[in-house]
């Protein structure tokens, strides 16, 4: 896969230790790919870990709001911001 980011990243095959474990968590099991926005955090594994924790807290931390509604909110906000993530 070509790296489209102008920020230096660590390719999944080059990740070691803690970063390799984090990359496993963010790799889509169906496609074997990961979002570039997450891979940019590869130079700072603690930042990637914090990003994942925030995402999980936001997307799973509100049991009274169904997951489909949380995904819909994320989709609408991304659409408004012209972001394809």
Phi and psi restraints in degrees (range 20) as a CNS / XPLOR table:
assign (resid 1 and name C) (resid 2 and name N)
       (resid 2 and name CA) (resid 2 and name C) 1.0 -77.8 20.0 2
assign (resid 2 and name N) (resid 2 and name CA)
       (resid 2 and name C) (resid 3 and name N) 1.0 139.9 20.0 2
assign (resid 2 and name C) (resid 3 and name N)
       (resid 3 and name CA) (resid 3 and name C) 1.0 -87.6 20.0 2
assign (resid 3 and name N) (resid 3 and name CA)
       (resid 3 and name C) (resid 4 and name N) 1.0 107.6 20.0 2
assign (resid 3 and name C) (resid 4 and name N)
       (resid 4 and name CA) (resid 4 and name C) 1.0 -81.6 20.0 2
assign (resid 4 and name N) (resid 4 and name CA)
       (resid 4 and name C) (resid 5 and name N) 1.0 -9.6 20.0 2
assign (resid 4 and name C) (resid 5 and name N)
       (resid 5 and name CA) (resid 5 and name C) 1.0 -80.0 20.0 2
assign (resid 5 and name N) (resid 5 and name CA)
       (resid 5 and name C) (resid 6 and name N) 1.0 144.9 20.0 2
assign (resid 5 and name C) (resid 6 and name N)
       (resid 6 and name CA) (resid 6 and name C) 1.0 -84.2 20.0 2
assign (resid 6 and name N) (resid 6 and name CA)
       (resid 6 and name C) (resid 7 and name N) 1.0 -11.4 20.0 2
assign (resid 6 and name C) (resid 7 and name N)
       (resid 7 and name CA) (resid 7 and name C) 1.0 -84.8 20.0 2
assign (resid 7 and name N) (resid 7 and name CA)
       (resid 7 and name C) (resid 8 and name N) 1.0 132.6 20.0 2
assign (resid 7 and name C) (resid 8 and name N)
       (resid 8 and name CA) (resid 8 and name C) 1.0 -60.7 20.0 2
assign (resid 8 and name N) (resid 8 and name CA)
       (resid 8 and name C) (resid 9 and name N) 1.0 135.2 20.0 2
assign (resid 8 and name C) (resid 9 and name N)
       (resid 9 and name CA) (resid 9 and name C) 1.0 -126.3 20.0 2
assign (resid 9 and name N) (resid 9 and name CA)
       (resid 9 and name C) (resid 10 and name N) 1.0 166.3 20.0 2
assign (resid 9 and name C) (resid 10 and name N)
       (resid 10 and name CA) (resid 10 and name C) 1.0 -105.7 20.0 2
assign (resid 10 and name N) (resid 10 and name CA)
       (resid 10 and name C) (resid 11 and name N) 1.0 120.8 20.0 2
assign (resid 10 and name C) (resid 11 and name N)
       (resid 11 and name CA) (resid 11 and name C) 1.0 -65.8 20.0 2
assign (resid 11 and name N) (resid 11 and name CA)
       (resid 11 and name C) (resid 12 and name N) 1.0 150.4 20.0 2
assign (resid 11 and name C) (resid 12 and name N)
       (resid 12 and name CA) (resid 12 and name C) 1.0 -54.1 20.0 2
assign (resid 12 and name N) (resid 12 and name CA)
       (resid 12 and name C) (resid 13 and name N) 1.0 -38.9 20.0 2
assign (resid 12 and name C) (resid 13 and name N)
       (resid 13 and name CA) (resid 13 and name C) 1.0 -69.4 20.0 2
assign (resid 13 and name N) (resid 13 and name CA)
       (resid 13 and name C) (resid 14 and name N) 1.0 -15.7 20.0 2
assign (resid 13 and name C) (resid 14 and name N)
       (resid 14 and name CA) (resid 14 and name C) 1.0 -100.0 20.0 2
assign (resid 14 and name N) (resid 14 and name CA)
       (resid 14 and name C) (resid 15 and name N) 1.0 -8.5 20.0 2
assign (resid 14 and name C) (resid 15 and name N)
       (resid 15 and name CA) (resid 15 and name C) 1.0 -70.3 20.0 2
assign (resid 15 and name N) (resid 15 and name CA)
       (resid 15 and name C) (resid 16 and name N) 1.0 140.8 20.0 2
assign (resid 15 and name C) (resid 16 and name N)
       (resid 16 and name CA) (resid 16 and name C) 1.0 -131.3 20.0 2
assign (resid 16 and name N) (resid 16 and name CA)
       (resid 16 and name C) (resid 17 and name N) 1.0 159.2 20.0 2
assign (resid 16 and name C) (resid 17 and name N)
       (resid 17 and name CA) (resid 17 and name C) 1.0 56.0 20.0 2
assign (resid 17 and name N) (resid 17 and name CA)
       (resid 17 and name C) (resid 18 and name N) 1.0 -131.0 20.0 2
assign (resid 17 and name C) (resid 18 and name N)
       (resid 18 and name CA) (resid 18 and name C) 1.0 -57.4 20.0 2
assign (resid 18 and name N) (resid 18 and name CA)
       (resid 18 and name C) (resid 19 and name N) 1.0 -41.4 20.0 2
assign (resid 18 and name C) (resid 19 and name N)
       (resid 19 and name CA) (resid 19 and name C) 1.0 -63.4 20.0 2
assign (resid 19 and name N) (resid 19 and name CA)
       (resid 19 and name C) (resid 20 and name N) 1.0 -41.0 20.0 2
assign (resid 19 and name C) (resid 20 and name N)
       (resid 20 and name CA) (resid 20 and name C) 1.0 -60.0 20.0 2
assign (resid 20 and name N) (resid 20 and name CA)
       (resid 20 and name C) (resid 21 and name N) 1.0 -40.9 20.0 2
assign (resid 20 and name C) (resid 21 and name N)
       (resid 21 and name CA) (resid 21 and name C) 1.0 -65.3 20.0 2
assign (resid 21 and name N) (resid 21 and name CA)
       (resid 21 and name C) (resid 22 and name N) 1.0 -39.7 20.0 2
assign (resid 21 and name C) (resid 22 and name N)
       (resid 22 and name CA) (resid 22 and name C) 1.0 -66.8 20.0 2
assign (resid 22 and name N) (resid 22 and name CA)
       (resid 22 and name C) (resid 23 and name N) 1.0 -41.4 20.0 2
assign (resid 22 and name C) (resid 23 and name N)
       (resid 23 and name CA) (resid 23 and name C) 1.0 -60.8 20.0 2
assign (resid 23 and name N) (resid 23 and name CA)
       (resid 23 and name C) (resid 24 and name N) 1.0 -37.1 20.0 2
assign (resid 23 and name C) (resid 24 and name N)
       (resid 24 and name CA) (resid 24 and name C) 1.0 -60.3 20.0 2
assign (resid 24 and name N) (resid 24 and name CA)
       (resid 24 and name C) (resid 25 and name N) 1.0 -37.9 20.0 2
assign (resid 24 and name C) (resid 25 and name N)
       (resid 25 and name CA) (resid 25 and name C) 1.0 -68.3 20.0 2
assign (resid 25 and name N) (resid 25 and name CA)
       (resid 25 and name C) (resid 26 and name N) 1.0 -31.2 20.0 2
assign (resid 25 and name C) (resid 26 and name N)
       (resid 26 and name CA) (resid 26 and name C) 1.0 -100.3 20.0 2
assign (resid 26 and name N) (resid 26 and name CA)
       (resid 26 and name C) (resid 27 and name N) 1.0 -0.4 20.0 2
assign (resid 26 and name C) (resid 27 and name N)
       (resid 27 and name CA) (resid 27 and name C) 1.0 -83.7 20.0 2
assign (resid 27 and name N) (resid 27 and name CA)
       (resid 27 and name C) (resid 28 and name N) 1.0 127.9 20.0 2
assign (resid 27 and name C) (resid 28 and name N)
       (resid 28 and name CA) (resid 28 and name C) 1.0 -66.9 20.0 2
assign (resid 28 and name N) (resid 28 and name CA)
       (resid 28 and name C) (resid 29 and name N) 1.0 119.3 20.0 2
assign (resid 28 and name C) (resid 29 and name N)
       (resid 29 and name CA) (resid 29 and name C) 1.0 -65.4 20.0 2
assign (resid 29 and name N) (resid 29 and name CA)
       (resid 29 and name C) (resid 30 and name N) 1.0 -22.0 20.0 2
assign (resid 29 and name C) (resid 30 and name N)
       (resid 30 and name CA) (resid 30 and name C) 1.0 -80.3 20.0 2
assign (resid 30 and name N) (resid 30 and name CA)
       (resid 30 and name C) (resid 31 and name N) 1.0 -37.5 20.0 2
assign (resid 30 and name C) (resid 31 and name N)
       (resid 31 and name CA) (resid 31 and name C) 1.0 -108.6 20.0 2
assign (resid 31 and name N) (resid 31 and name CA)
       (resid 31 and name C) (resid 32 and name N) 1.0 -19.6 20.0 2
assign (resid 31 and name C) (resid 32 and name N)
       (resid 32 and name CA) (resid 32 and name C) 1.0 77.0 20.0 2
assign (resid 32 and name N) (resid 32 and name CA)
       (resid 32 and name C) (resid 33 and name N) 1.0 10.8 20.0 2
assign (resid 32 and name C) (resid 33 and name N)
       (resid 33 and name CA) (resid 33 and name C) 1.0 -109.7 20.0 2
assign (resid 33 and name N) (resid 33 and name CA)
       (resid 33 and name C) (resid 34 and name N) 1.0 162.4 20.0 2
assign (resid 33 and name C) (resid 34 and name N)
       (resid 34 and name CA) (resid 34 and name C) 1.0 -130.3 20.0 2
assign (resid 34 and name N) (resid 34 and name CA)
       (resid 34 and name C) (resid 35 and name N) 1.0 154.4 20.0 2
assign (resid 34 and name C) (resid 35 and name N)
       (resid 35 and name CA) (resid 35 and name C) 1.0 -66.2 20.0 2
assign (resid 35 and name N) (resid 35 and name CA)
       (resid 35 and name C) (resid 36 and name N) 1.0 136.0 20.0 2
assign (resid 35 and name C) (resid 36 and name N)
       (resid 36 and name CA) (resid 36 and name C) 1.0 -62.0 20.0 2
assign (resid 36 and name N) (resid 36 and name CA)
       (resid 36 and name C) (resid 37 and name N) 1.0 -32.6 20.0 2
assign (resid 36 and name C) (resid 37 and name N)
       (resid 37 and name CA) (resid 37 and name C) 1.0 -62.7 20.0 2
assign (resid 37 and name N) (resid 37 and name CA)
       (resid 37 and name C) (resid 38 and name N) 1.0 -30.6 20.0 2
assign (resid 37 and name C) (resid 38 and name N)
       (resid 38 and name CA) (resid 38 and name C) 1.0 -80.6 20.0 2
assign (resid 38 and name N) (resid 38 and name CA)
       (resid 38 and name C) (resid 39 and name N) 1.0 -38.3 20.0 2
assign (resid 38 and name C) (resid 39 and name N)
       (resid 39 and name CA) (resid 39 and name C) 1.0 -63.8 20.0 2
assign (resid 39 and name N) (resid 39 and name CA)
       (resid 39 and name C) (resid 40 and name N) 1.0 -26.6 20.0 2
assign (resid 39 and name C) (resid 40 and name N)
       (resid 40 and name CA) (resid 40 and name C) 1.0 -60.8 20.0 2
assign (resid 40 and name N) (resid 40 and name CA)
       (resid 40 and name C) (resid 41 and name N) 1.0 -27.9 20.0 2
assign (resid 40 and name C) (resid 41 and name N)
       (resid 41 and name CA) (resid 41 and name C) 1.0 -74.1 20.0 2
assign (resid 41 and name N) (resid 41 and name CA)
       (resid 41 and name C) (resid 42 and name N) 1.0 -4.0 20.0 2
assign (resid 41 and name C) (resid 42 and name N)
       (resid 42 and name CA) (resid 42 and name C) 1.0 -57.6 20.0 2
assign (resid 42 and name N) (resid 42 and name CA)
       (resid 42 and name C) (resid 43 and name N) 1.0 -28.1 20.0 2
assign (resid 42 and name C) (resid 43 and name N)
       (resid 43 and name CA) (resid 43 and name C) 1.0 -74.9 20.0 2
assign (resid 43 and name N) (resid 43 and name CA)
       (resid 43 and name C) (resid 44 and name N) 1.0 -13.3 20.0 2
assign (resid 43 and name C) (resid 44 and name N)
       (resid 44 and name CA) (resid 44 and name C) 1.0 -137.3 20.0 2
assign (resid 44 and name N) (resid 44 and name CA)
       (resid 44 and name C) (resid 45 and name N) 1.0 82.2 20.0 2
assign (resid 44 and name C) (resid 45 and name N)
       (resid 45 and name CA) (resid 45 and name C) 1.0 -55.1 20.0 2
assign (resid 45 and name N) (resid 45 and name CA)
       (resid 45 and name C) (resid 46 and name N) 1.0 -33.1 20.0 2
assign (resid 45 and name C) (resid 46 and name N)
       (resid 46 and name CA) (resid 46 and name C) 1.0 -64.1 20.0 2
assign (resid 46 and name N) (resid 46 and name CA)
       (resid 46 and name C) (resid 47 and name N) 1.0 -36.2 20.0 2
assign (resid 46 and name C) (resid 47 and name N)
       (resid 47 and name CA) (resid 47 and name C) 1.0 -67.1 20.0 2
assign (resid 47 and name N) (resid 47 and name CA)
       (resid 47 and name C) (resid 48 and name N) 1.0 -40.3 20.0 2
assign (resid 47 and name C) (resid 48 and name N)
       (resid 48 and name CA) (resid 48 and name C) 1.0 -64.4 20.0 2
assign (resid 48 and name N) (resid 48 and name CA)
       (resid 48 and name C) (resid 49 and name N) 1.0 -43.3 20.0 2
assign (resid 48 and name C) (resid 49 and name N)
       (resid 49 and name CA) (resid 49 and name C) 1.0 -60.2 20.0 2
assign (resid 49 and name N) (resid 49 and name CA)
       (resid 49 and name C) (resid 50 and name N) 1.0 -43.0 20.0 2
assign (resid 49 and name C) (resid 50 and name N)
       (resid 50 and name CA) (resid 50 and name C) 1.0 -65.7 20.0 2
assign (resid 50 and name N) (resid 50 and name CA)
       (resid 50 and name C) (resid 51 and name N) 1.0 -40.1 20.0 2
assign (resid 50 and name C) (resid 51 and name N)
       (resid 51 and name CA) (resid 51 and name C) 1.0 -60.6 20.0 2
assign (resid 51 and name N) (resid 51 and name CA)
       (resid 51 and name C) (resid 52 and name N) 1.0 -45.0 20.0 2
assign (resid 51 and name C) (resid 52 and name N)
       (resid 52 and name CA) (resid 52 and name C) 1.0 -64.1 20.0 2
assign (resid 52 and name N) (resid 52 and name CA)
       (resid 52 and name C) (resid 53 and name N) 1.0 -41.2 20.0 2
assign (resid 52 and name C) (resid 53 and name N)
       (resid 53 and name CA) (resid 53 and name C) 1.0 -62.8 20.0 2
assign (resid 53 and name N) (resid 53 and name CA)
       (resid 53 and name C) (resid 54 and name N) 1.0 -42.3 20.0 2
assign (resid 53 and name C) (resid 54 and name N)
       (resid 54 and name CA) (resid 54 and name C) 1.0 -63.4 20.0 2
assign (resid 54 and name N) (resid 54 and name CA)
       (resid 54 and name C) (resid 55 and name N) 1.0 -46.2 20.0 2
assign (resid 54 and name C) (resid 55 and name N)
       (resid 55 and name CA) (resid 55 and name C) 1.0 -58.9 20.0 2
assign (resid 55 and name N) (resid 55 and name CA)
       (resid 55 and name C) (resid 56 and name N) 1.0 -46.4 20.0 2
assign (resid 55 and name C) (resid 56 and name N)
       (resid 56 and name CA) (resid 56 and name C) 1.0 -65.0 20.0 2
assign (resid 56 and name N) (resid 56 and name CA)
       (resid 56 and name C) (resid 57 and name N) 1.0 -38.8 20.0 2
assign (resid 56 and name C) (resid 57 and name N)
       (resid 57 and name CA) (resid 57 and name C) 1.0 -64.5 20.0 2
assign (resid 57 and name N) (resid 57 and name CA)
       (resid 57 and name C) (resid 58 and name N) 1.0 -40.7 20.0 2
assign (resid 57 and name C) (resid 58 and name N)
       (resid 58 and name CA) (resid 58 and name C) 1.0 -72.1 20.0 2
assign (resid 58 and name N) (resid 58 and name CA)
       (resid 58 and name C) (resid 59 and name N) 1.0 -44.0 20.0 2
assign (resid 58 and name C) (resid 59 and name N)
       (resid 59 and name CA) (resid 59 and name C) 1.0 -85.5 20.0 2
assign (resid 59 and name N) (resid 59 and name CA)
       (resid 59 and name C) (resid 60 and name N) 1.0 -18.5 20.0 2
assign (resid 59 and name C) (resid 60 and name N)
       (resid 60 and name CA) (resid 60 and name C) 1.0 -125.6 20.0 2
assign (resid 60 and name N) (resid 60 and name CA)
       (resid 60 and name C) (resid 61 and name N) 1.0 -5.3 20.0 2
assign (resid 60 and name C) (resid 61 and name N)
       (resid 61 and name CA) (resid 61 and name C) 1.0 -88.1 20.0 2
assign (resid 61 and name N) (resid 61 and name CA)
       (resid 61 and name C) (resid 62 and name N) 1.0 3.9 20.0 2
assign (resid 61 and name C) (resid 62 and name N)
       (resid 62 and name CA) (resid 62 and name C) 1.0 -122.2 20.0 2
assign (resid 62 and name N) (resid 62 and name CA)
       (resid 62 and name C) (resid 63 and name N) 1.0 83.8 20.0 2
assign (resid 62 and name C) (resid 63 and name N)
       (resid 63 and name CA) (resid 63 and name C) 1.0 -64.5 20.0 2
assign (resid 63 and name N) (resid 63 and name CA)
       (resid 63 and name C) (resid 64 and name N) 1.0 -20.1 20.0 2
assign (resid 63 and name C) (resid 64 and name N)
       (resid 64 and name CA) (resid 64 and name C) 1.0 -81.6 20.0 2
assign (resid 64 and name N) (resid 64 and name CA)
       (resid 64 and name C) (resid 65 and name N) 1.0 -11.6 20.0 2
assign (resid 64 and name C) (resid 65 and name N)
       (resid 65 and name CA) (resid 65 and name C) 1.0 -105.8 20.0 2
assign (resid 65 and name N) (resid 65 and name CA)
       (resid 65 and name C) (resid 66 and name N) 1.0 115.7 20.0 2
assign (resid 65 and name C) (resid 66 and name N)
       (resid 66 and name CA) (resid 66 and name C) 1.0 -57.4 20.0 2
assign (resid 66 and name N) (resid 66 and name CA)
       (resid 66 and name C) (resid 67 and name N) 1.0 147.5 20.0 2
assign (resid 66 and name C) (resid 67 and name N)
       (resid 67 and name CA) (resid 67 and name C) 1.0 -55.1 20.0 2
assign (resid 67 and name N) (resid 67 and name CA)
       (resid 67 and name C) (resid 68 and name N) 1.0 -39.1 20.0 2
assign (resid 67 and name C) (resid 68 and name N)
       (resid 68 and name CA) (resid 68 and name C) 1.0 -62.2 20.0 2
assign (resid 68 and name N) (resid 68 and name CA)
       (resid 68 and name C) (resid 69 and name N) 1.0 -35.9 20.0 2
assign (resid 68 and name C) (resid 69 and name N)
       (resid 69 and name CA) (resid 69 and name C) 1.0 -70.2 20.0 2
assign (resid 69 and name N) (resid 69 and name CA)
       (resid 69 and name C) (resid 70 and name N) 1.0 -39.0 20.0 2
assign (resid 69 and name C) (resid 70 and name N)
       (resid 70 and name CA) (resid 70 and name C) 1.0 -63.1 20.0 2
assign (resid 70 and name N) (resid 70 and name CA)
       (resid 70 and name C) (resid 71 and name N) 1.0 -42.2 20.0 2
assign (resid 70 and name C) (resid 71 and name N)
       (resid 71 and name CA) (resid 71 and name C) 1.0 -64.7 20.0 2
assign (resid 71 and name N) (resid 71 and name CA)
       (resid 71 and name C) (resid 72 and name N) 1.0 -38.2 20.0 2
assign (resid 71 and name C) (resid 72 and name N)
       (resid 72 and name CA) (resid 72 and name C) 1.0 -64.8 20.0 2
assign (resid 72 and name N) (resid 72 and name CA)
       (resid 72 and name C) (resid 73 and name N) 1.0 -42.9 20.0 2
assign (resid 72 and name C) (resid 73 and name N)
       (resid 73 and name CA) (resid 73 and name C) 1.0 -60.4 20.0 2
assign (resid 73 and name N) (resid 73 and name CA)
       (resid 73 and name C) (resid 74 and name N) 1.0 -45.4 20.0 2
assign (resid 73 and name C) (resid 74 and name N)
       (resid 74 and name CA) (resid 74 and name C) 1.0 -60.8 20.0 2
assign (resid 74 and name N) (resid 74 and name CA)
       (resid 74 and name C) (resid 75 and name N) 1.0 -41.4 20.0 2
assign (resid 74 and name C) (resid 75 and name N)
       (resid 75 and name CA) (resid 75 and name C) 1.0 -63.1 20.0 2
assign (resid 75 and name N) (resid 75 and name CA)
       (resid 75 and name C) (resid 76 and name N) 1.0 -46.5 20.0 2
assign (resid 75 and name C) (resid 76 and name N)
       (resid 76 and name CA) (resid 76 and name C) 1.0 -63.3 20.0 2
assign (resid 76 and name N) (resid 76 and name CA)
       (resid 76 and name C) (resid 77 and name N) 1.0 -44.8 20.0 2
assign (resid 76 and name C) (resid 77 and name N)
       (resid 77 and name CA) (resid 77 and name C) 1.0 -62.9 20.0 2
assign (resid 77 and name N) (resid 77 and name CA)
       (resid 77 and name C) (resid 78 and name N) 1.0 -42.9 20.0 2
assign (resid 77 and name C) (resid 78 and name N)
       (resid 78 and name CA) (resid 78 and name C) 1.0 -62.4 20.0 2
assign (resid 78 and name N) (resid 78 and name CA)
       (resid 78 and name C) (resid 79 and name N) 1.0 -40.2 20.0 2
assign (resid 78 and name C) (resid 79 and name N)
       (resid 79 and name CA) (resid 79 and name C) 1.0 -64.1 20.0 2
assign (resid 79 and name N) (resid 79 and name CA)
       (resid 79 and name C) (resid 80 and name N) 1.0 -45.3 20.0 2
assign (resid 79 and name C) (resid 80 and name N)
       (resid 80 and name CA) (resid 80 and name C) 1.0 -61.0 20.0 2
assign (resid 80 and name N) (resid 80 and name CA)
       (resid 80 and name C) (resid 81 and name N) 1.0 -37.4 20.0 2
assign (resid 80 and name C) (resid 81 and name N)
       (resid 81 and name CA) (resid 81 and name C) 1.0 -86.5 20.0 2
assign (resid 81 and name N) (resid 81 and name CA)
       (resid 81 and name C) (resid 82 and name N) 1.0 5.5 20.0 2
assign (resid 81 and name C) (resid 82 and name N)
       (resid 82 and name CA) (resid 82 and name C) 1.0 54.9 20.0 2
assign (resid 82 and name N) (resid 82 and name CA)
       (resid 82 and name C) (resid 83 and name N) 1.0 39.6 20.0 2
assign (resid 82 and name C) (resid 83 and name N)
       (resid 83 and name CA) (resid 83 and name C) 1.0 -109.0 20.0 2
assign (resid 83 and name N) (resid 83 and name CA)
       (resid 83 and name C) (resid 84 and name N) 1.0 130.4 20.0 2
assign (resid 83 and name C) (resid 84 and name N)
       (resid 84 and name CA) (resid 84 and name C) 1.0 -84.5 20.0 2
assign (resid 84 and name N) (resid 84 and name CA)
       (resid 84 and name C) (resid 85 and name N) 1.0 1.8 20.0 2
